[in-house]
Amino acid sequence: MANPDTLVYLMDETLAQLESLVRARPTPRWLKLRRTHLEPLRALCPCGLNPLLAYFSAGAESLETVLSADLDKGEKSMLCQGWHFLAQNEIEALCEGCCRVCAPALSFPDG
């Protein structure tokens, strides 16, 4: 997969994408149509080896810490949804190229 140490160089681009997404102000209908992107980040990577899981989790924590006092509840929700949407798209894209089989192991009854 990707080298986690190089992901730090993506942060400026990720924040620029987040800014564009938040400025576009998606409508509630848009979010309903894309509800799958509001699932837990690990939902598309059950093996947990995708380095973007840690990248986007750390970014979410940082946004929460830095901006929590400066935003009202609606703005904070919009920012978190935008971040999560970007994260889910990037995680899904990297997992699509993964050769690891993440299906759960089969179990057979005794006998």
N, C-alpha and C positions, 0 to 999 in steps of 0.2 A: 504494500500500500504506500501511502505518501510518507515522507519523512516529517514527523511531528515538529522538529526543530525549525523547519522552514515555514511553517504555517504563520509564524509571527509576521512575516512579510506580506501576508494577505490581508491584514487587519485594516489598512487604509482603504483598500478596495471594498472590503466587506462593509465598512462604515459608510462609504459613498453609496453603495447599493441600498443600504438601510435608509439613508437620507432620501434617496430618490423614491423609495417605496412609501415612506411615511409622508412625504410631500404630496404624493399622488392621492393620499387619503382614500383608501378603498372603502366602498360602501358596505353596510352590513350584509347585503345580498351577496357580494363578492366573497365575503368570509364564509357564508353558509355553503356556497358552491365548492369551496376549497377546504372544508372541514378536516379532511384527511391530513392537511398540513398543520393541524393543531394537535395532533397526536403526540405522545411522548417521543422524544428524540430517538430513543433506543428501539422504537417499534420497527424501523426499517433495517436495523443492524443487530440482529439477535446475538451474533458472536461477540459484539462489543469491540472489535478490532479497528474500526474506522477511526482514524485519528481526529476526524472532524467532530466527533462526539465531545471530546475534551475541549477542543478549540471553541466550539459554540457554547458549551456549558460554562466555560470560564468567561466568555464574552457576556453571557447573560448575567452572571454574577457581578461582573464589573459594571455593566449598565445599571443594574439594580442599585449598587452601592453609590455610584457617582451621581446618578440622576434622580434618585428617589426623592430627594428633598425639593428639587426644582420643578417637578412635574405634577400636574393634578392627576386624579385617578384615570380620567379618559385618555389623557396624553400618554400616561404610563402604560395603559392597556394597549394602545395603538403601537407604541414602540416595542413592547414585548411580543405582540402578535407579528409585527414586521420582522423582528429578529428571528422568531421561531419559524416563520415562513421561509426566510432565507436559509436558515440552518437545515430545515427539512429537505429543501431542494438540493442543497450541496451534498448532504449526507447520502441522499438517495442516488444522486449522480455518481458518487464515488463507489457506492455499494454495487451499482449496476455493472461496473467493470471488474468487480472482485470475483476471483475463481473459487473462493472458499464456499463450501456447501454449508449453509447455516440451518438446515432443516433439523428438527429435533431427532434424536436417535430413536430408532424403532425398538419397541419392546414386544416380546412375544410371550404369551402365557405358557406356564410350565405344562408339559404333558403332551 
